[in-house]
Amino acid sequence: MYKEDTIAAVATPPGEGGIAIVRISGPDAEQIGGTIFCQNNGCNGRLKSHALYYGKIRDPRSDAVLDEVLLTVMRKPRSYTGETVVEVHCHGGVFLVREILRLILSQGARHAEPGEFTKRAFLNGRIDLTQAEAVLDLIQARTQEGISLAVKQVEGGISDWVHEMRNSLLDCIVQVEAAIDFPEEEIELLQRDELTQKISKFRDKIHVILVTYEWGRLHREGARVCICGRPNVGKSSLLNTLVGEERVIVTPVPGTTRDVVEESINLGGLPVVLWDTAGLRETEDQVERIGVDLSRRYIDKADLVILVMDGSDELTADDESLLREIDKKKMIVLNKDDLPRKLNRQALEPFQRAGIYSVSAKLGSGIEALKRGLRDMLLGVNAEAPIVITNLRHKSALIRCENALNNAQMSLCENQPAEFVAVDLNDAKEALEEIIGKVDNEDILERIFSQFCIGK
């Protein structure tokens, strides 16, 4: 558990705004709220839970009024954290909000750590660990699809699936444990063929969920796409057209782009970060050479590479070198489709699997087809599973569960003692439990909640 003290923090983003919210949670929250808040009639009395009250925040030491506010008390356990929570809805001036928080802290509250409100909600059983992580996903979502995935997880989609799998696995463990306790009845109690079939079905269900990870990760984190090619093939023009505005300077002079330019687009609910990079060529220009080296580093960390070629020019040695050199998921874009075609597409036949698209970045022709192809290549087939996982921690736990089930199945097939099977099945169960937060490892919890903003 945790030290049951009272914490406080600003729950709204920093900067000026119409309204800001200062949140207090813990055993002294209501007492602190009553000390600094005064209704206009001069008497608070016992405030009703889950109601808004209009009044003033004042410093009890000087009786100076700081602001006119709305205040609400949410008594435990019917609050976000499961503790008594008080929220002050004040005007959103930077200095004003800081002064109200300072006043609250002077009354005995402690400044909350990142994610500490959500961590307390988890520790008090209001939500499990997957739902806590989904809160962060919801805050960071950049598209409607990302919001939809996070909402399903907040509502317990992953939790329900894990509990169902865990309960089914417990039935198998009970059967094995009974065979251990009553060894003379092992033939009747430990039905190896039937148990092997059940474990095989568990593994199939886990595999279906595991293959959704890449699809879910891209929607959660966004895909990273690097636009590259030799100089003056229209990389920057292509970025401008994909983004829909003049984001990058475009000139007929090769080597204009020296640094990496980053922009974001939404491809049918998939957030995509585009990197426009310097043209790849051998050069004596020291600054341009730095840009070329930077381009190669961005290619290495991209989820997909768009290799741009000049369709109005013949295939060059530099083009061929890049086709062979870029050994990862890529698309080939033949630009300048508004000019007479000189590049022989037959020379690209060995690379047909990469997907070849003809566009004119200048006129915008072929861009919509390119966008559809880019999304399909990034995501592959649509996820058809009861749930989608977006978190690497969940994926790692499911892989451990799958491996433990493999070991259990092997032990059954090899007629190993029931104790061996029980160990493997319990390992699989513990891996599932780790997903929803049935863990005693404080380091895991600290690592998860440290990613949150203060105030959440």
N, C-alpha and C positions, 0 to 999 in steps of 0.2 A: 504494500500500500504506500501511502505518502504522508508526509507531515500535514496535518489538517490545519493549516494556517489560512489567512485570508489574502487573496491576490487581487490585483487590479491592473488594468491596462486600457489603452485606447483601442477600441475595436474597429475603428474606421480608418481608411488610408490617410497617410500624412499629407499635409497641405491644407489650403483654405477650402472651405466648402460651406454649403448652407447649413448642414447638420453634422455633428460628430457624436459618437457614442462612447462613453467611458463605462467599462464593465467592471463590476466587483463580484467576487465569488468566494464563499467561505463562511465559517461560523460567525464572523463579526460583520458580515456584509450589511445586514439590515441595521445594526447598531450604528455603523459608520454613516450609512445613508441618512438615518434619522438625525445624526449630529450636524450634518452640513446642509440638509434640505429643510426648507420651511415653506409650507403652503401659504397662500396669500392671506388666509384667515388667521394665520399666526399659530395654528395648532395642528400638528400632524396626526396625533392619536395613533392608533394601530391601522396602518394602511392595508387595504385589501390586496391579496396576492393577484398577480396578473391583471392589474389595472393601471392606467396611466394617471398621474397626478401632476398638476401644474403648480409651479412655485418658484422659489429662488434658491440658488446655492450661495451660502454665506460662510465666511470664516468665523467659527465660534469664538476665536480669540479676540478678534477686532470688531466683529459684527459687520464687516464690510461685505457687501453683496458683489458676487462675481458675475452672475448671469441669471437670466430667466430660463427655466428648463422644464422639461417633462421628465418625471422619474417613475420607474416601475420596479416593484418587488416581485420576484418569482421564488416562492418558498420551496424548499426541498420537499420531496424529490422531483417535483414537476418543473425542472429547469434543464438547461442544456448540459450543465456539468453534474447534475444530480445533487448539488449543494444549493443553499440559498444564494440567489443571484440578484444584484441590484444594478440597473442600468440608468445612467444619466444621459439624457438626450439634450445636448446643449448646442449653442451656435458654434459653427465650425472654424473659428479663428485659431491659427496655430498657437499663438501665445495664450489665448483664453483656455484652450483645451489642456495645454501643459500646466496651467495654473490650477485647474480643477483636479487634474490627476495628482499634482503635487500636494494639494490639500487632502485628498483621500489617503495618500501615502503617509502624510503626517499624523493621521488618525490611527495608524497601526497596521495598515495593509502593506503587503510586499509587492513590488513590481513583478508582474507575471513574466515567466520565461516564454520563449517561442513555443507555441502550440500547447501551452500548459492548460488552458481551458478545455481543449479537446482531449488532452491526456487525462484530465480528471473525469471527463465524461466516460472515457473508456474504463478507467480504474473503478468507477462507481457503477459499472454495468449498464450505463445508458446506451452505449453502442459497443460493438466489438471492433477489433483492430482493422478489419477490412473496411468497415464503415467510417472509421476515423481517417483512414488513408484516402477514402473517397471524398471526404470534406475538402482535403487539399486539392484533389483532382478537380473538384467543382470550382474552387477558387481560381485555379490556373487554366481552366478550359478556355480554348480560343475559338471553338466552333460549336454549332448546335449538336453535332454528333458527339463531340467530346463531353458536352453537358449531359446528353442522354445516357452515355456510358456511366458517367459519374453518379447520376441520379439513381440508376438501377442498382449500383453498388451501395449507395447510401441507404436505399430501401431494403437492403439485405439480400440481393440476388446471389452474390458469392457465398455469403454466410449460410443461406438456406441450402445451397447445393453442397457445401462442405459438411453441414450437419447431417444431411441425408446420407452422404457417402460414409461419414463416420459411424452413424448408427448401423448401417448395413455391415460395415467392417467389424463392429463390436459383436454382431451376431456370429460372425465367423470365429472371432477370438474366443467367445464363450464356448463354442463347440470344441475348439482345440484345447482350451483350459480344462474342460470336462474330461477329455481324453487323458490329460496329464494327471488329473486327480484320481481317475479311475482307470488305471492302465489295463486292468484285466478285461475292461469293456471296450478297448481301443477300436476294435474292428467295427463295432456298432456305432460308437460315438464319433470317431474320426473317419468320415466317409471321404476318402482322398479324391476320388474322381469328381464327386459333386463339388467339393471345396475348390478343386482346381478350376472347374468351370466358372464358379462364382468369382474367383480372383481374376480370371481372364476377362470377365465382363467389367470388373472394376478398372482394370488396366485400359480397356477400350474407352471407357467413359473419361478417364483421365487424359488419354491421348487426344480425344476430341477437344478437350478444353486447352490442352497445352499448345495445340497448333493455332489457337486464336491469339497467342501472345503478340506476335509480330504485328498483326492487324490492330490489336488494341494498343500496343505501344506507340505505333505511328499516330493514332488518333489522340493519344494522351500527350506525347512529347512533341509531335510534329515530325515530318520527314525532312531530311536534309538533302538538297539536290544541288550539285555543283555543275555549272555551265562552263564548259572548257572547249578548247580548240586552238588552232594556230591563230596568229594575229589577223585582224581585219576580215573575219568570216561573218561577223554580225552578232557576236555574243551579247554585247551590251544592248544592241537593238532588240534582240530577242527578249532580254530581261525587261526592257521597257514595255514591250508589247504584252508580255505575260502579266506584268504588274498593272498595266493600264495607264501609266503616266511616264513622263520623261524623268526617270530616276538617275540615269547614267549619261555622262557626256559621250556623244557619238561623233567621231570625225573620220574622214577617209585615211587618216594617218595611222599606219600600223603601230601598235604598242601604246595607244592612248591610255588604256586601263593599266594602272601600275599596282593598285591595291585591290583587295577583295571587297566588293560591294554586296551588302546583304539586304534582302527584302523578303517580305512574307506575303503569301497568297492563300486563298481558301479554295481548295479543289473539291467541291461537292461535299463539304463537311470535313475534309482532311486538311489540317494546317500544314503548309509546306514552306520551308525556308529556302530561298533561292540564293546561291552564291555566284556572282559574276566575277570571273577570275581573269588575270592577265593572260594574254596570248602565249602559248607554249612554243618557244623556239630558242635556238642557240643565239645568244646576244653578247656583245662586248659592253653594253651599257650596264653599269653597276646597279643602278636603281631598278632597271627593268629586270635584271637577273634576280634581284631580291623578290620582285613580284612573281616571277616564274617559279621560284622555289616555294613561295607561299601557295601558289596555285596547286602545286603537287601535294602539299600537305592537306589542303582542303579536299582534294580528290580522294585521298586516303580515308578521310573520316566521313565522307558522304554516304548516304543510303543508296543513292543512284546518281549516275553521271549522265548529263546531256552533252554529247560530243557534237559540236556544231561544225559543219563543213560548208564551203562555198560551192553551191550547185552550179554556179556560172563559170567555174574554173575546173580544170582537170584535177584528178586526184594527185596530190603531191606526196613526196617522200615523208614530209612531216605528218600528213594525214595518216598514211599507212603505219607510221611508227606509233602514233597515238592509238590507232585501232588495236594494235598488238599489245601495247604497253598497259592500257587501262583494262585490268583483269578483274572487273567487278560488274555488277548490274549496271547496264548502260543503255541509252537510246541514241540513235544516230539521227541528227536533224540536218537535212540539206536545205540551207537557207538561200535566199535571193531567187526564189521561184518566179519572181516577176521579170527576171532576165533570161535570155536563151540558155538552155541547159547544155553544159559541156561535160559535166561529170558523168562517167559511165557507171550506171547502177550495177551492172554485172560484176564490176570489180568489188562490190560490197556483198556479193552473194554469200561468202563464208561467214558474214556477220548478220545474216537475216534474223537470227533469233533475238538480236538486240532490239529489233523494231526500228524501221526506217521511215521517217516522216519528211515530207517536202512542205516547206513553209516559205512565206515571204514576211519577214519581220517588218518590212517597210509598209506593206499593204495590209497585213494582218490575216492574209489567207492561210488556211491550214492550221491556225492556232488552236481553234476549238478541238479539232481532232487530236492535236498534240496534247492538249490538256487531258482529254479523256484517256489517251494512251498512257500518259504519265501516271495518272491516278491508278489505272488498272495494273500497271507494272509495279507500282509501289505496294499496292495492297494485295495483289493476286486475286483469288476468288473471294467472294463475300463470306464472312464468318457465319456458318450455320451451326450454332451450338447453343445450348441453353443459357450459357453465360460466356462473357468474353473477359479474359484477364488482361490487365494493362500494366501490372506491377511485377518487376523482376523478382521481388521477394516471394510473391505467390508462385511464380514459375519455378523458382529454385526448390521450393517446398514440394511442389507437385512432382518434380523430377525425382526428388528423394523418395517420395511416396511410391512412385512407379518402380524405382529400383528395388525398394523393399518388397513390393508385391512380386517382382520377378524372382527375388531370392526365395520368397515363400513358396512360389509355384515350383521352383526347382527343387526345394527341399521335399515337397510333396511327391514330385515325380520320382525322386531318388529314394523314397521311403525312409527319409531321415526321421529321427525321433520327433515327437510332437513338440518338444521344448524348442527345437530349432525353428519350427513353423511359427510358434507363438512369439518368439523374439522378433522375427521379420514382420509379422502382422502388427505387433505393437509399435515397431519403428514406423510403419506406414501410417498408423493412427496418429502418432505424435507429430509426424510431418503435416498431416491435415490440421491438427489442432494448432500448430504454430501459425497457420494462415489466419485464423480467427482470433489469435491472441492468447491462447492457453499456454503462455510461456512465463517462466520466472526470470528470464534474462533481462535485466534492467538496461544493459547496453543496447539491445535491440530496440527497446522502447525509446531510449534517448535518441538513437539515430533516426528513428521515424519522425518523432515529434519536433526535432530540431529543425526540420525542413519547413515548418509552419511559420507564418508571420506572428509577431507579438500581437496579442489581442484575440487570437483564435485558438 
